[in-house]
Amino acid sequence: MKKVLFIAFLAIAGLGKVNAQEGVLNGGFNVGLPTGDVSDLTSFTLGAELNYMFPVAEGFTLGPSVQYSHFFGEEVETIGGTFDVSDSSFLPISGAARFNVSEKFVLGANIGYALGLDEGNDGGFYYRPIVGYKIGDTTQLNLSYSGISNDNLTFSNVSLGVMFGI
């Protein structure tokens, strides 16, 4: 399954090369607080992303997206003592959609698969709704919730980020 998704992403990215004059490349970073299943095991998250968005209709864009998401483990107390939780890293590969609600506000979502980058980390289904506020022609602040769910655990967080046109 991972190989199929990766090949699909490469195919979509290859289409971007053909229509390069139409698309917009942007990238950014975010910092977040873990929620749900991992909120007691991790302290914060850092992430980076790169999108290549194609205009589909007035104010609506679609395109491939690749992110890096890192959850920082923390020391956890149990009845038998304390132990350190290992960091967890993911490489979400997704499709992204953005809709300009007004001149300043953007709504969007990413849906795809997050590859687990650590030993024993299988990754899982990735989803991320986003609300953006444009602070310049090529700069946007984002508030988002992201989740990576597999059979045993959901890695989720609420994050604040910034995106730049490249």
C-alpha positions in Angstrom: 0.0 0.0 0.0 2.8 2.4 0.9 4.5 1.8 -2.4 1.3 2.4 -4.4 0.7 5.7 -2.6 4.3 6.8 -3.2 4.1 6.0 -6.9 0.8 7.9 -7.1 2.4 10.9 -5.5 5.3 10.8 -7.9 2.9 10.6 -10.9 1.0 13.6 -9.6 4.2 15.5 -9.0 5.3 14.7 -12.5 2.2 16.2 -13.9 3.2 19.4 -12.1 6.4 19.5 -14.2 4.3 19.5 -17.4 2.0 22.3 -16.3 4.6 24.3 -14.2 3.4 27.6 -15.5 0.0 27.1 -14.0 0.8 25.9 -10.5 2.0 27.6 -7.4 4.7 26.1 -5.1 4.5 27.0 -1.4 6.2 25.7 1.7 6.2 26.4 5.4 6.5 25.1 8.9 4.3 24.7 12.0 4.5 24.0 15.7 1.8 22.2 17.6 0.4 20.6 20.7 -0.4 16.9 20.8 -4.1 15.9 21.4 -6.0 12.7 22.0 -4.1 9.4 22.3 -0.6 10.9 22.4 -1.2 14.0 24.5 0.2 12.2 27.6 3.1 10.7 25.8 4.5 13.6 23.7 5.2 17.2 24.6 4.9 19.1 21.3 5.2 18.7 17.5 7.2 20.4 14.7 6.4 20.1 11.1 7.3 21.3 7.6 5.4 21.0 4.3 5.7 21.6 0.6 2.6 22.0 -1.7 2.2 22.4 -5.4 -1.2 23.9 -6.0 -3.1 24.1 -9.3 -6.0 26.5 -9.9 -9.1 24.5 -10.7 -11.8 27.2 -10.4 -12.1 30.8 -9.2 -10.6 30.7 -5.7 -10.2 26.9 -5.6 -6.9 25.0 -5.9 -5.8 21.4 -5.7 -2.5 19.7 -5.6 0.0 17.2 -4.1 1.5 17.8 -0.7 4.3 16.3 1.3 5.0 17.0 4.9 7.3 16.0 7.7 5.8 15.7 11.2 7.8 15.1 14.4 6.3 14.3 17.8 8.7 14.8 20.7 8.4 12.1 23.3 8.5 13.0 27.0 9.2 11.3 30.3 6.1 9.5 31.6 5.5 8.4 35.2 3.9 5.1 35.9 3.3 3.0 39.0 6.6 1.3 38.5 8.6 4.4 37.9 9.3 6.6 34.9 10.3 5.9 31.4 11.2 8.0 28.3 8.8 7.9 25.3 10.6 7.8 22.0 10.1 10.5 19.4 7.9 9.6 16.4 8.3 10.9 12.9 6.0 10.7 9.9 6.1 11.7 6.2 2.5 12.5 5.2 1.9 12.3 1.4 -1.5 13.8 0.5 -3.8 15.6 -1.8 -4.5 19.2 -0.8 -7.5 21.4 -1.5 -7.8 25.1 -0.7 -10.7 27.4 -1.1 -10.5 31.2 -0.7 -13.6 32.2 1.4 -12.6 35.9 1.1 -9.6 38.0 0.2 -8.0 37.1 3.6 -9.4 33.7 4.7 -8.8 30.3 3.3 -10.3 26.9 4.2 -8.6 23.7 3.2 -7.9 20.0 3.8 -5.3 17.4 3.2 -6.1 13.7 2.9 -3.6 10.9 2.3 -1.2 8.5 4.0 1.5 9.2 6.5 4.6 6.9 6.2 6.1 6.0 9.6 9.8 6.9 9.7 10.7 5.1 12.9 11.3 1.4 13.7 7.9 -0.2 14.5 6.0 2.9 13.3 3.6 1.7 10.6 2.1 5.1 9.7 -1.5 5.4 8.8 -4.4 7.4 7.3 -3.6 11.1 7.3 -6.1 14.0 7.5 -5.7 17.7 8.2 -8.4 20.4 8.0 -6.9 23.9 7.8 -8.0 27.5 8.3 -5.7 30.2 6.8 -5.3 33.9 7.1 -3.4 35.8 4.4 -1.0 38.3 5.9 0.6 39.3 2.6 0.6 38.4 -1.1 2.7 35.2 -0.6 2.5 34.7 3.2 -0.3 32.9 5.2 -0.8 32.0 8.8 -2.5 28.6 9.3 -4.4 27.0 12.2 -4.8 23.3 11.6 -5.7 20.0 13.2 -3.9 16.9 11.9 -4.4 13.2 12.7 -2.6 10.1 11.7 -4.6 7.0 12.6 -3.7 3.4 12.4 -5.1 0.3 14.2 -3.6 1.0 17.6 -3.1 4.7 18.1 -3.9 8.1 16.6 -1.2 10.7 16.5 -3.0 14.1 16.4 -2.2 17.7 17.1 -3.4 21.3 16.9 -0.8 23.5 15.2 -0.1 27.0 14.2 2.0 27.5 11.1 3.2 29.9 8.4 3.3 29.3 4.6 5.3 31.1 2.0 5.1 31.3 -1.7 8.3 29.9 -3.3 
